[in-house]
Amino acid sequence: MLNQYETVFVMTPVLSEDQVKETVGKFVKLLKDKGAEIVLEDNWGMRKMAYAIQKKTSGFYYLLEYRAEGNVIRDLEIACKRDERLLRFLTVALDKHAIAYNEKKRANKAQPVTEQTES
């Protein structure tokens, strides 16, 4: 039984774009090796944080949405705790309402915006 999860990473702001991609790639590979199916990868970019973490006030945010078995989460979180490039991470199990909301949001984002003129 595959459950759907979201994991958000906050990476240290001193990383280059290549290092960010490498870090995310490491976790995506770990998930795929464990049999997870990646639903969405979303790079939120550099953002200011609400409070300082390890004396840093900003960080690179990245969202992964995936389907996996529960034991995969344990392995992912152990890898996250061991990686010094991550300031914080949060994994959330999605219920059917959150999954439906995310799918609707992706569908709306994929539709081109058309302007309507009044006649």
N, C-alpha and C positions, 0 to 999 in steps of 0.2 A: 504494500500500500504506500503510494507516494503522496506525501503532503507537500503543500506549497509554502515556501518561505521567502522572506526578504532579509537581506543583510546589507546594512549600510556601514561603510568604512570611512573613517576620517584619518587621512594620512598626513604626515608631517609636511609643512609647507616648503621645506628646503629641498624637496625632491624635484628633479627635472621631469618633463613630460614623459620621456622614455622610461624613467624609473617608476613613474606612476603606472604606466602601461605594463611594465614588467611585474610590478607588485600585484596588480589586479589579475594579470595573466596567470600568475602562480596560484591564486585562489580559484580561478575558473578551472584551471587544469586539475587541481585537487578535487574539485566537485565532479568534474567529468570522469575522472579516474575512479571515483567512488560510485558512479552510475547515476549522477544527477543530470537533469535536463535543464539547461539554462533557458529561461523564458524571456528575460530582459536584462540588458546591461545598460546602465544610464550614468554617464559621467556628469556630475553636477558642477564640477570645476572647483576653483578656489573660492572659499566662503569664509566670512568672519564668524568666529564662534561667539557664543553668548558669554563664555568665561574662558580664562586661560587654562590650557592643559599643558603641563611640562613647560611653562613659560612661553607658550605659543598661543597667539590670539587668532590665527587663521589656519585653515587646512584644506586639503583636497578631499572632496566628498565623492563617493562612488556608491551606486546602488546596484545590487545583484538580486534578481528575482529568479527563483528556480524551484523545481520539483525534485524531492529527494526523500529517502527514508530517514527516519529519526536519528539513527546512529551516525549518519554522515555529519550532522550538525556538531556532534561532540568533536570529531576529527577536525572540522573546519575551525571551531573555536580554539582548540589547542594550537593550531597553526597560527591563528591570529594573535594569540597571547605571546607566542614566541617571536613574532616579527616586530622588530624595533621601529619599522617605518610606520606602523599603525599607532595613532594616538588613542583612538576609541573604535569600537565596533558594536553593532547591535543586531541580533538576529531575532526576527519575529515570525511566528507561525501564522499564516493567513487563514482566516475562516472563509466560508463560501461568499459572504457579503464583501469582504475585502478583495477577494479574487474577482468577483463581478465588477466591483468599482474600478480596479486596475485595468481590466479588459475594456471597460467602457471608456476610461480615460485614454488608453492607447488608441482605440478606434477613433475617438474625436480628434486626437492629435494627428492621426494619419490622414484625415480628410482635409482637402485643400479648402481654404477659406475663400468664398466667392462673395463679391460685393453685389448687393441688389440695388438697383436704381428704381426710384419711384417714377411711374408713368403719368 
